[in-house]
Amino acid sequence: MRTVLEHIKASRTLILILLTPLLLLPVPLVIGSSEARCAYALFMMAVFWITESVPISVTALMPVFLFPILNVMTASATAKEYITETIMMGIGALQVAIGIENWNLHKRIALRILLFMGSEPRWLMLGLMLATWFLSMWISNTATTTMMIPITEAILQQLKTTTMGVREEEKKSVEQNGTKYELEMTVKVSETDDPADKNESDPADKQNSTTKERQPEFTADDKEEQRYERLCKGMSLCICYAANCGGIATLTGTGPNLIMKAFADDLYEQHGLTSPVNFASWMGFGLPLSALMLIVTWCWLQIFFLRCRGAFNECSRNSSGSSDGQKVKQIIRNEYDKLGPISFAEGSMLFWFAMMVVLWISRDLGGMGGWQNIFPEGTVSGSTVSVLIAFILYFYPSTPPAIFCGRRRAEKHSATTEVNGRLQKLEPLLTWKVVHEKMPWGLILLLGGGFALAKGCQESGLSLWIGQQFEVFSHLNRYVILFIICYIAAATTEVTSNSAISSLFVPILSSLAISTGVHPLYYLFPGVISCSFAYMLPVATPPNAIVFSYGHVRIVDMMSAGVVLNILAVPLLVFATATWGEAMFNFQNIPEAFVNATILANAI
């Protein structure tokens, strides 16, 4: 029996893959409707995404063969969803991010922030979080965490080394003071005039008891070790949590944002409207929320791990004095000095990166216009900017061409432009070899699969049917519904990919909004952003898994700290939706096209 169970356990992935479609087969066969056939594909993908029995990027390819077989969508219509304008925008942004990584510009920015913030525990933690938060807005959360964790490890190792050294010196000093005190007490007792005092108790016992009262209790090693462990946990978790917060701030920060943007564009286009979701509007909503979440996370990690209370007085003092802080600062300074002066390539990458961000933000400024008005309506978009900047990086030189430099600058760069007296071809800022190695191709497939699934749910009518089933909650206050949606999304994303969950959620949330007479973005924005509230488990997001792999944090530590953040994040998100979200997107004023769609949906 044990052998059979072991064989079943070893083959559980294969068994799950074979049984899932068989067990779900009654759904399309018995019901037989278009919605049921689409639901069959959706349930299969949901099971495979949640269990990861097949790589999630491979699961994302299932609509290519399932939808045509199930007569949900044609093969050509399904394939078109895998390369949309939003995905092209993401591809361009990813290439620029790879260029930033390739020239270590992200490391220079991170170390500069750490040097500015100082070396006290609370400010050091804030510095690490600010660096991670800012970088994760523009490059992948995984790459940011991978870069920041070794820097954090070096700082923690130095803290341990210097702290242990200072404690050894303190112990020696206390031991010497204690011996001196014992000698003084022996002299005083031997000189006393009252012999009865000598008979009351043994002088040695009295000396020992007095000495014990005067000496500090030296369980300091244990206390210091516990404090160091808490510091390691707090400093490690602050990296992955800050990466998750940073991804919320910009449209390209994380996959769910792009999924929601593409779906909103398609939804508005179907109703003859222009989507208000663009880089500037997303950043206007997401950046303040992201910054607020970062501050809340920083305060909570101080309270939970650094034991900071009140005005954080306890954790503002270095446990080993100013020398500890100076050595930590010196580590950061040494790492920064290793990078050398800023190179031509780094300066160029910074310029083109800043240019991309400025063009993204200024393309559409809402009522104030934007540079897109120069061109015919609907001809340019976010992908125009990102792909153009990425294209420039493939020929823009990483060293200044000697022909454009003075003699001295030409000689300075001759080592990189000449070999054996012959001029070499100038290397560009970005090469296809680097992009091929570092591009997260799986993420692109995952985004495409999500778009195809969402489109299939719309075309089959499944999303509309699901939205109608939720009408039983229409009598509830919309804020209550919003809380329910956000907590469900935040809980679900703890066990599977946030991009996969958002792909499942967006068609359902939009249909729920339309069928209940609510602005679609009112549910879409909070619902999708909640998919980034992954604080509790290592499997929830790659940054969590990277931090967990370093061994400082146990699952119980991540869950204990993360559950509070999950609870706090949703009210902050609802508050953002009800305040500046309402001011930006006017959720109270539902476009007439959506009102008509609500009437039609209720009539059906």
C-alpha positions in Angstrom: 0.0 0.0 0.0 2.8 2.4 0.9 4.5 1.7 -2.4 1.3 2.5 -4.4 0.8 5.7 -2.5 4.4 6.7 -3.1 3.9 6.1 -6.8 0.7 8.1 -6.9 2.4 11.0 -5.0 5.3 10.9 -7.5 2.9 11.0 -10.4 0.5 13.5 -8.9 1.2 16.2 -11.6 0.5 13.8 -14.4 -2.6 12.5 -12.7 -3.9 16.0 -12.2 -3.3 17.0 -15.8 -5.2 13.9 -17.0 -8.1 14.0 -14.5 -8.8 17.7 -14.7 -10.2 17.8 -18.3 -12.1 14.5 -17.7 -13.7 15.6 -14.5 -14.7 18.9 -16.1 -16.0 17.3 -19.3 -19.7 17.2 -18.1 -19.7 21.1 -18.1 -19.6 21.4 -22.0 -21.3 18.1 -22.7 -24.3 18.4 -20.4 -24.9 22.2 -20.6 -23.6 22.6 -24.1 -23.9 26.4 -24.4 -21.2 28.7 -25.5 -20.7 30.0 -22.0 -20.3 26.4 -20.7 -17.6 25.6 -23.3 -15.7 28.8 -22.4 -16.1 27.9 -18.7 -14.6 24.5 -19.4 -11.4 26.2 -20.8 -11.4 28.8 -18.0 -11.7 26.1 -15.2 -8.9 24.1 -16.7 -6.6 27.0 -17.0 -7.5 28.1 -13.4 -6.6 24.7 -12.0 -3.3 24.5 -14.0 -2.4 28.1 -13.0 -3.1 27.6 -9.3 -1.4 24.2 -9.0 1.4 25.1 -11.5 1.3 21.5 -12.7 2.3 23.0 -16.0 4.5 26.2 -16.2 2.1 29.1 -16.0 3.5 30.6 -19.3 2.8 27.3 -21.1 -0.7 27.2 -19.6 -1.3 30.6 -21.1 -1.0 29.0 -24.5 -4.1 26.8 -24.0 -6.6 29.1 -25.6 -4.8 28.8 -28.9 -6.0 25.2 -29.2 -8.9 25.0 -26.7 -11.0 27.9 -28.1 -11.1 26.7 -31.7 -11.8 23.1 -30.6 -14.6 24.3 -28.3 -15.9 26.7 -30.9 -15.5 29.7 -28.6 -13.3 31.8 -30.9 -11.5 31.1 -34.2 -7.8 30.4 -34.2 -6.9 33.6 -35.9 -9.0 35.7 -33.5 -7.4 34.0 -30.6 -3.8 34.4 -31.8 -4.3 38.1 -32.4 -4.8 38.6 -28.7 -1.3 37.4 -27.9 0.4 40.5 -29.5 -1.7 43.5 -28.7 -0.7 47.2 -28.5 -0.4 46.9 -24.7 2.0 43.9 -25.0 4.1 45.8 -27.5 4.3 48.6 -25.0 5.5 46.1 -22.4 8.1 44.6 -24.8 9.6 48.0 -25.4 9.7 48.9 -21.8 11.3 45.6 -20.9 14.0 46.1 -23.4 14.8 49.6 -21.9 14.8 48.0 -18.4 17.3 45.3 -19.6 19.5 48.1 -20.9 19.4 49.7 -17.4 20.4 46.4 -15.8 23.1 45.7 -18.4 25.0 48.9 -17.5 24.4 48.6 -13.7 22.6 51.9 -13.6 20.0 50.5 -11.2 22.7 49.5 -8.8 24.2 53.0 -8.9 20.8 54.6 -8.2 20.2 52.1 -5.3 23.5 52.7 -3.6 23.2 56.5 -4.0 19.9 56.4 -2.2 21.4 54.3 0.6 24.3 56.7 1.0 21.8 59.6 1.3 19.5 57.8 3.9 22.2 57.0 6.5 23.0 53.9 8.5 20.7 53.9 11.5 18.5 50.8 11.4 15.2 52.6 10.7 16.7 54.9 8.0 18.8 52.1 6.6 15.6 50.0 6.2 13.8 53.0 4.6 16.8 53.5 2.2 16.6 49.9 1.1 12.9 50.2 0.6 13.0 53.5 -1.3 15.7 52.1 -3.7 13.7 48.9 -4.3 10.4 50.8 -4.6 11.7 53.3 -7.2 13.5 50.7 -9.3 10.6 48.2 -9.3 8.5 50.9 -11.0 10.6 50.6 -14.1 12.3 47.3 -14.2 11.0 43.9 -13.2 10.3 43.2 -9.5 12.3 40.0 -9.8 15.4 41.8 -11.2 15.2 44.5 -8.6 15.0 42.0 -5.7 17.8 39.9 -7.1 20.0 43.0 -7.2 19.0 44.4 -3.8 19.2 41.3 -1.7 23.0 40.8 -1.9 23.5 44.4 -0.9 21.3 43.8 2.1 23.2 40.6 3.0 26.5 42.5 3.0 25.1 45.2 5.3 23.6 42.6 7.7 26.9 40.7 7.8 28.8 43.8 8.7 26.2 44.7 11.4 26.7 41.3 12.9 30.5 41.4 12.8 30.8 44.9 14.4 28.0 44.3 16.9 29.7 41.1 18.2 33.0 42.9 18.4 31.6 45.7 20.5 29.8 43.2 22.8 33.0 41.4 23.5 34.7 44.6 24.5 31.8 45.5 26.8 31.9 42.1 28.5 35.6 42.4 29.2 35.1 45.9 30.6 32.3 44.7 32.9 34.4 41.7 34.1 37.3 44.0 35.0 35.0 46.4 36.8 33.4 43.5 38.7 36.8 42.2 39.9 37.8 45.7 41.1 34.5 46.1 43.0 35.0 42.7 44.7 38.5 43.8 46.0 37.1 47.0 47.4 34.3 45.2 49.2 36.7 42.8 50.7 38.8 45.6 52.2 35.7 47.3 53.6 34.3 44.2 55.3 37.7 43.3 56.9 38.0 46.8 58.4 34.5 46.8 60.0 34.4 47.4 63.9 31.3 45.3 64.6 32.2 41.6 64.7 28.5 40.7 64.7 28.3 42.0 61.2 30.8 39.4 60.2 28.8 36.6 61.8 25.5 37.7 60.2 26.5 36.3 56.8 29.5 35.1 55.0 31.4 38.1 53.6 32.0 36.2 50.4 28.3 35.6 49.9 27.5 39.3 50.7 30.2 40.4 48.2 28.9 38.0 45.6 25.3 39.0 46.1 26.2 42.7 46.0 28.3 42.1 42.9 25.5 40.3 41.2 23.2 43.1 42.0 25.6 45.7 40.5 26.6 43.7 37.4 24.3 43.7 34.4 22.7 40.4 33.5 24.7 39.0 30.6 22.2 37.0 28.7 23.3 39.8 26.3 24.6 37.3 23.7 21.2 35.7 23.5 19.4 39.0 23.4 21.7 40.3 20.8 21.3 37.2 18.7 17.5 37.5 18.8 17.8 41.2 17.9 20.0 40.4 15.0 17.6 37.7 13.8 14.7 40.2 13.9 16.8 42.7 12.0 17.7 40.1 9.3 14.0 39.2 8.9 12.9 42.8 8.8 15.6 43.9 6.3 14.9 40.9 4.1 11.2 41.3 4.0 11.4 45.0 3.4 13.0 44.3 0.0 10.2 42.0 -1.4 7.5 44.1 0.1 8.9 47.3 -1.4 9.2 45.6 -4.8 5.5 44.7 -4.6 4.5 48.2 -3.6 6.6 49.7 -6.4 4.9 47.6 -9.1 1.6 49.4 -8.3 2.9 52.8 -9.1 3.3 52.7 -12.9 1.5 51.1 -15.8 4.5 48.9 -16.7 5.4 48.1 -13.1 3.8 44.7 -13.1 1.8 42.3 -15.3 -1.7 42.9 -13.9 -1.5 46.6 -14.6 -1.0 45.9 -18.3 -3.7 43.3 -18.4 -6.2 45.7 -16.9 -5.1 48.5 -19.3 -5.6 46.2 -22.4 -9.0 45.0 -21.2 -10.2 48.6 -20.4 -9.1 49.7 -23.9 -11.0 46.9 -25.5 -14.1 47.4 -23.3 -14.3 51.1 -24.1 -13.6 50.5 -27.8 -16.6 48.1 -27.9 -18.8 50.8 -26.6 -17.5 53.5 -28.9 -15.5 55.3 -26.2 -11.9 56.3 -25.6 -10.3 54.6 -22.5 -9.1 57.0 -19.8 -6.5 54.5 -18.7 -3.0 55.6 -19.9 0.4 55.9 -18.3 -0.2 59.4 -16.8 -3.7 58.5 -15.4 -2.4 55.2 -13.9 0.6 56.9 -12.4 -1.7 59.7 -11.0 -3.8 57.0 -9.2 -1.1 54.4 -8.4 1.9 56.5 -7.3 0.3 58.1 -4.3 -1.2 54.7 -3.3 2.1 53.0 -3.7 3.9 55.6 -1.7 1.3 55.4 1.1 1.6 51.6 1.1 5.4 51.9 1.3 5.2 54.2 4.4 2.7 51.9 6.1 4.9 48.8 5.4 8.0 50.6 6.7 6.2 51.6 10.0 4.8 48.1 10.4 8.1 46.3 9.9 9.8 48.6 12.4 7.1 47.8 15.0 7.1 44.1 14.2 10.8 43.3 13.8 12.8 46.2 15.2 10.4 46.6 18.2 10.1 50.3 17.5 7.3 52.0 19.5 6.3 55.5 20.2 8.5 57.8 18.1 10.7 54.8 17.1 13.3 55.9 19.7 14.5 52.4 20.5 15.4 51.5 16.9 16.9 54.8 16.1 19.9 54.0 18.2 22.5 51.7 16.8 23.0 48.7 19.1 26.8 48.9 18.8 27.3 52.7 18.7 28.4 55.1 16.0 31.3 52.9 14.8 28.8 50.3 13.6 26.9 52.8 11.5 30.1 54.2 10.1 31.3 50.7 9.0 27.9 50.0 7.4 28.1 53.3 5.6 31.7 52.5 4.5 30.4 49.2 3.0 27.9 51.1 0.9 30.5 53.6 0.0 32.9 50.9 -1.1 30.3 49.3 -3.3 29.5 52.6 -4.9 33.2 53.4 -5.4 33.6 50.0 -7.2 31.3 51.3 -9.9 33.7 54.1 -10.6 32.6 57.5 -12.1 29.5 57.4 -14.2 30.3 56.2 -17.7 29.1 57.5 -21.0 26.9 54.4 -21.3 25.2 54.9 -17.9 24.6 58.6 -18.7 23.1 57.7 -22.1 20.9 55.0 -20.6 19.7 57.5 -17.9 18.9 60.1 -20.6 16.9 57.7 -22.8 15.1 56.2 -19.8 14.1 59.7 -18.6 13.0 60.5 -22.2 10.8 57.5 -22.3 9.1 58.4 -19.0 8.6 62.0 -20.0 7.1 61.0 -23.4 4.8 58.5 -21.7 3.5 61.0 -19.2 3.1 63.9 -21.6 1.4 61.9 -24.4 -2.0 62.3 -22.9 -2.6 64.8 -20.1 -6.4 64.5 -20.1 -8.1 67.8 -20.5 -4.7 69.6 -20.9 -3.9 67.9 -24.1 -0.6 66.2 -24.9 1.9 65.7 -27.7 -0.3 63.0 -29.3 -2.6 65.8 -30.5 0.1 66.6 -33.1 -0.8 63.4 -34.9 -4.2 62.2 -36.2 -6.4 60.8 -33.5 -5.7 57.2 -32.4 -2.4 56.9 -34.4 0.1 57.0 -31.5 0.1 55.2 -28.2 2.3 54.1 -25.3 3.9 51.3 -27.5 5.0 54.0 -30.0 7.2 55.5 -27.3 8.6 52.4 -25.7 9.4 50.6 -28.9 11.0 53.8 -30.4 13.3 54.3 -27.4 14.2 50.5 -27.4 15.0 50.7 -31.1 17.4 53.7 -30.5 19.3 51.7 -27.9 20.3 49.1 -30.5 22.4 51.6 -32.4 23.2 54.4 -29.9 26.9 53.9 -29.0 28.0 52.9 -25.5 31.2 54.9 -26.0 31.5 58.3 -27.6 32.7 58.0 -31.2 36.2 59.3 -31.5 35.3 61.4 -34.6 33.0 63.5 -32.4 35.4 63.8 -29.5 38.4 66.0 -28.9 41.8 64.5 -29.0 42.1 63.8 -25.3 38.7 62.2 -25.1 39.5 60.1 -28.1 42.7 58.9 -26.5 40.8 58.1 -23.3 38.4 55.9 -25.1 40.9 54.4 -27.5 41.2 51.2 -25.4 37.6 50.4 -26.1 37.6 51.5 -29.7 41.0 50.1 -30.9 42.5 46.6 -30.9 46.0 46.1 -32.3 45.9 49.6 -33.8 42.6 48.9 -35.7 39.4 50.7 -35.0 36.6 48.4 -33.8 32.9 48.6 -34.4 31.2 50.7 -31.7 29.2 48.7 -29.3 25.6 49.9 -28.9 23.8 50.3 -25.6 21.8 47.2 -26.2 22.4 44.0 -28.2 20.0 41.3 -29.1 22.1 38.7 -27.4 21.6 40.5 -24.0 17.9 40.9 -24.6 17.5 37.3 -25.7 19.1 36.1 -22.4 17.3 38.5 -20.0 13.9 39.0 -21.6 11.1 37.3 -19.6 9.5 35.7 -22.5 7.2 33.7 -20.2 5.7 36.9 -19.0 4.8 38.0 -22.5 3.1 34.6 -23.1 1.3 34.9 -19.8 0.0 38.4 -20.7 -1.2 37.2 -24.1 -2.9 34.2 -22.6 -4.7 36.4 -20.2 -5.9 38.7 -22.9 -7.1 35.7 -25.0 -8.9 34.2 -22.0 -10.6 37.5 -21.2 -11.6 38.0 -24.9 -13.0 34.4 -25.0 -15.1 35.1 -21.8 -16.5 38.2 -23.5 -17.3 36.6 -26.8 -18.9 33.5 -25.3 -21.0 35.6 -22.9 -19.5 33.8 -19.9 -18.3 37.0 -18.2 -21.8 38.5 -18.6 -23.5 35.4 -17.2 -21.1 35.5 -14.2 -21.7 39.2 -13.6 -25.5 38.5 -13.6 -25.1 35.9 -10.9 -23.5 38.5 -8.7 -26.6 40.7 -8.9 -27.7 39.1 -5.6 -25.1 41.5 -4.0 -26.5 44.6 -5.8 -28.5 45.6 -2.7 -25.2 45.9 -0.7 -23.4 49.2 -0.5 -20.9 49.4 -3.3 -18.0 50.0 -0.8 -18.9 46.7 0.9 -18.8 45.0 -2.5 -15.4 46.7 -3.2 -14.0 45.4 0.1 -15.2 41.8 -0.7 -13.7 42.0 -4.2 -10.3 43.3 -3.0 -10.0 40.8 -0.1 -10.9 37.9 -2.4 -8.3 39.0 -5.0 -5.6 39.6 -2.3 -6.2 36.2 -0.8 -6.2 34.4 -4.1 -3.0 35.9 -5.3 -1.2 34.4 -2.4 -1.3 31.0 -4.0 -0.7 31.7 -7.7 0.6 34.2 -10.2 -0.9 37.7 -9.8 -1.0 38.0 -13.6 -3.0 34.8 -13.9 -5.5 35.8 -11.2 -6.0 39.3 -12.8 -6.6 37.6 -16.2 -9.4 35.6 -14.5 -10.8 38.6 -12.6 -11.0 41.4 -15.2 -13.9 40.0 -17.4 -15.9 39.1 -14.3 -15.4 42.4 -12.6 -16.3 44.4 -15.7 -19.5 42.4 -16.2 -20.4 42.7 -12.5 -20.0 46.5 -12.8 -22.1 46.8 -15.9 -24.9 44.4 -14.7 -25.2 46.3 -11.4 -25.0 49.8 -12.9 -21.5 50.7 -11.6 -18.7 52.4 -13.4 -16.5 49.5 -14.8 -13.2 51.1 -13.7 -14.6 51.4 -10.1 -14.2 47.7 -9.7 -11.4 47.1 -12.2 -8.8 49.4 -10.7 -9.1 48.1 -7.1 -9.6 44.5 -8.1 -6.5 44.3 -10.3 -4.3 46.3 -7.9 -5.3 43.9 -5.1 -3.7 41.2 -7.1 -0.3 42.8 -6.2 -1.0 42.6 -2.4 1.1 39.5 -2.1 2.7 39.7 1.3 2.1 36.4 3.0 3.6 33.4 1.2 6.8 32.7 -0.8 4.8 31.3 -3.7 2.8 34.5 -4.1 5.3 36.4 -6.1 9.0 35.9 -7.3 10.4 38.6 -5.0 8.9 36.8 -2.0 10.5 33.5 -3.2 13.9 35.1 -3.7 13.9 36.6 -0.2 12.7 33.3 1.3 15.6 31.4 -0.4 18.2 33.3 1.6 17.1 31.5 4.8 16.6 34.5 7.2 12.8 34.3 6.9 10.5 31.4 7.7 7.0 31.0 6.3 5.5 31.8 9.7 7.5 35.1 9.7 6.3 36.1 6.3 2.7 35.1 7.2 2.8 36.9 10.6 4.0 40.2 9.0 2.1 39.9 5.8 -1.4 39.2 7.1 -1.4 42.6 8.8 -0.3 44.3 5.6 -2.9 42.4 3.6 -5.6 43.6 6.1 -4.3 47.2 6.0 -3.7 47.4 2.2 -7.3 47.0 1.2 -8.8 49.9 3.2 -6.0 52.1 1.8 -6.9 51.0 -1.7 -10.6 51.7 -1.1 -9.8 55.1 0.4 -7.7 55.9 -2.7 -10.6 54.8 -5.0 -13.1 57.0 -3.1 -10.9 60.1 -3.0 -8.4 60.9 -5.7 -9.6 58.0 -7.8 -13.1 59.5 -7.8 -11.6 62.9 -8.6 -9.6 61.6 -11.6 -12.0 59.2 -13.2 -15.4 60.5 -12.0 -16.8 57.1 -11.0 -20.1 58.7 -10.1 -20.7 59.7 -13.7 -21.2 56.5 -15.7 -20.9 57.0 -19.5 -24.2 56.7 -21.3 -22.9 53.7 -23.4 -22.4 51.7 -20.2 -25.8 52.7 -18.8 -27.4 51.4 -22.0 -25.4 48.2 -21.7 -26.7 47.8 -18.1 -30.3 48.1 -19.3 -29.7 45.6 -22.0 -28.0 43.1 -19.7 -30.9 43.3 -17.2 -33.4 42.9 -20.0 -31.6 39.7 -21.1 
